[in-house]
Amino acid sequence: MALHRIAVILFTPALVWGLQLLPPALKTSSNPAGAVWQVSSSSKVIYIENKFASKVDTDGLTLIPPSSYDFASLFQEDISQLTGVNWTLQRVNRLPDPANVSGILLGSFSGNTSSVTYENGNPSSEGYELDI
């Protein structure tokens, strides 16, 4: 029994290290390096596209993966707590034009989907963009 526990303790870090639950973020930006997001001047609305809201990871390690809407709800709670301001989450058929609205826009990844991979190079269905 003691040998079993020792083996579990020794091999657990190796097993955990092998799991990568989220794909790494791509390190590109189209914004100038000095640009800063001002929470106070931003609309406190998070928009999520209906077609994106129901998407789930189809090739990951989660047995019952949450939807994009589930992640957005958690993000809404986190950003509300972080900023001290209540944010609303709105489902929309089409994301508004960023030139005409402020807030956070959540939609499907619009780049080259072959670039959405786990760190080990395996493709992932969980692509996302964050543009502030």
C-alpha contacts under 8 A as a table, 3 or more apart, distances in Angstrom:
res1	aa1	res2	aa2	distance
1	M	4	H	5.16
1	M	5	R	6.53
2	A	5	R	5.19
2	A	6	I	6.27
3	L	6	I	5.10
3	L	7	A	6.17
4	H	7	A	5.14
4	H	8	V	6.25
5	R	8	V	5.08
5	R	9	I	6.17
6	I	9	I	5.10
6	I	10	L	6.11
7	A	10	L	5.11
7	A	11	F	6.08
8	V	11	F	5.35
8	V	12	T	5.82
9	I	12	T	5.53
9	I	13	P	7.75
10	L	13	P	6.96
11	F	14	A	5.38
11	F	15	L	6.39
12	T	15	L	5.16
12	T	16	V	6.11
13	P	16	V	5.14
13	P	17	W	5.91
14	A	17	W	5.17
14	A	18	G	6.41
15	L	18	G	5.30
15	L	19	L	6.92
16	V	19	L	5.42
17	W	20	Q	7.58
20	Q	23	P	7.15
20	Q	118	Y	7.42
21	L	60	G	7.35
21	L	61	L	7.06
22	L	118	Y	7.41
22	L	126	E	7.80
23	P	116	V	7.51
23	P	117	T	6.25
23	P	118	Y	4.61
23	P	119	E	6.66
23	P	124	S	7.12
23	P	126	E	7.15
23	P	127	G	7.68
24	P	117	T	7.77
24	P	118	Y	6.39
24	P	119	E	6.34
29	S	32	P	7.97
31	N	35	A	6.68
32	P	35	A	5.53
37	W	132	I	6.66
38	Q	41	S	5.67
38	Q	42	S	6.48
39	V	42	S	5.19
39	V	83	T	7.59
42	S	102	S	5.69
42	S	103	G	5.71
43	S	101	V	7.92
43	S	102	S	5.25
43	S	103	G	4.70
44	K	85	V	7.78
44	K	86	N	7.16
44	K	87	W	4.77
44	K	88	T	6.45
44	K	103	G	5.85
44	K	104	I	8.00
45	V	87	W	5.57
45	V	88	T	4.91
45	V	89	L	6.02
45	V	90	Q	7.06
45	V	102	S	7.94
45	V	103	G	5.15
45	V	104	I	6.41
46	I	76	Q	7.42
46	I	87	W	7.03
46	I	88	T	6.03
46	I	89	L	4.77
46	I	90	Q	6.10
46	I	103	G	5.90
46	I	104	I	4.62
46	I	105	L	5.99
46	I	106	L	7.29
47	Y	89	L	6.05
47	Y	90	Q	4.93
47	Y	91	R	5.98
47	Y	92	V	6.62
47	Y	95	L	6.75
47	Y	103	G	7.51
47	Y	104	I	6.07
47	Y	105	L	4.87
47	Y	106	L	5.90
48	I	52	F	7.02
48	I	53	A	6.38
48	I	69	Y	7.55
48	I	72	A	7.75
48	I	89	L	7.37
48	I	90	Q	6.20
48	I	91	R	5.00
48	I	92	V	6.08
48	I	95	L	7.01
48	I	105	L	6.16
48	I	106	L	4.63
48	I	107	G	5.98
49	E	52	F	5.20
49	E	53	A	6.02
49	E	91	R	5.83
49	E	92	V	5.09
49	E	93	N	5.62
49	E	94	R	5.76
49	E	95	L	5.97
49	E	106	L	6.57
49	E	107	G	5.47
49	E	108	S	7.97
50	N	53	A	5.03
50	N	54	S	6.96
50	N	91	R	5.76
50	N	92	V	5.74
50	N	93	N	5.42
50	N	94	R	7.63
51	K	54	S	6.15
51	K	55	K	7.24
51	K	93	N	7.50
52	F	55	K	5.37
52	F	68	S	6.50
52	F	69	Y	7.81
52	F	106	L	7.90
52	F	107	G	5.66
52	F	108	S	5.66
53	A	67	S	6.47
53	A	68	S	4.81
53	A	69	Y	4.47
53	A	70	D	8.00
53	A	91	R	7.74
54	S	67	S	5.44
54	S	68	S	6.06
54	S	69	Y	6.46
55	K	67	S	5.38
55	K	68	S	5.61
56	V	65	P	6.04
56	V	66	P	6.09
56	V	67	S	4.61
56	V	68	S	6.33
56	V	126	E	7.67
57	D	60	G	5.90
57	D	65	P	6.08
57	D	66	P	7.70
57	D	67	S	7.66
57	D	124	S	7.90
57	D	125	S	5.69
57	D	126	E	5.72
58	T	125	S	6.33
59	D	124	S	6.59
59	D	125	S	6.57
60	G	124	S	7.35
62	T	65	P	5.19
66	P	69	Y	7.92
66	P	70	D	5.75
66	P	71	F	6.96
67	S	70	D	5.08
67	S	71	F	6.54
68	S	71	F	5.05
68	S	72	A	6.08
69	Y	72	A	4.84
69	Y	73	S	6.08
70	D	73	S	5.14
70	D	74	L	6.39
71	F	74	L	5.14
71	F	75	F	6.08
72	A	75	F	4.86
72	A	76	Q	6.01
72	A	89	L	7.65
73	S	76	Q	4.99
73	S	77	E	6.37
73	S	89	L	7.16
74	L	77	E	5.13
74	L	78	D	6.18
75	F	78	D	5.00
75	F	79	I	6.01
76	Q	79	I	5.37
76	Q	80	S	6.01
76	Q	87	W	6.22
76	Q	88	T	7.13
76	Q	89	L	6.79
77	E	80	S	5.21
77	E	81	Q	6.20
77	E	87	W	7.89
78	D	81	Q	5.19
78	D	82	L	6.03
79	I	82	L	4.86
79	I	83	T	5.90
79	I	87	W	7.47
80	S	83	T	5.40
80	S	84	G	5.56
80	S	85	V	5.13
80	S	86	N	5.02
80	S	87	W	5.65
81	Q	84	G	5.20
81	Q	85	V	7.09
81	Q	86	N	7.92
92	V	95	L	6.36
95	L	105	L	6.67
95	L	106	L	7.80
95	L	107	G	7.34
96	P	100	N	7.26
96	P	101	V	6.66
96	P	105	L	7.92
97	D	100	N	5.45
97	D	101	V	6.46
98	P	101	V	5.30
98	P	102	S	6.54
99	A	102	S	7.86
104	I	132	I	7.51
106	L	129	E	7.89
106	L	130	L	7.94
107	G	128	Y	7.63
107	G	129	E	7.86
108	S	127	G	7.43
108	S	128	Y	6.44
108	S	129	E	7.77
109	F	113	T	7.52
109	F	127	G	5.59
109	F	128	Y	4.92
109	F	129	E	5.79
110	S	113	T	7.83
110	S	129	E	7.87
112	N	115	S	5.72
112	N	116	V	7.57
113	T	116	V	5.34
113	T	127	G	7.51
114	S	117	T	7.20
114	S	123	P	7.07
115	S	123	P	7.99
116	V	123	P	6.14
116	V	124	S	5.87
116	V	125	S	7.46
116	V	126	E	7.52
116	V	127	G	5.66
117	T	120	N	7.56
117	T	121	G	5.38
117	T	122	N	5.33
117	T	123	P	4.22
117	T	124	S	4.97
118	Y	121	G	5.36
118	Y	122	N	5.40
118	Y	123	P	6.27
118	Y	124	S	6.23
119	E	122	N	7.46
124	S	127	G	6.94
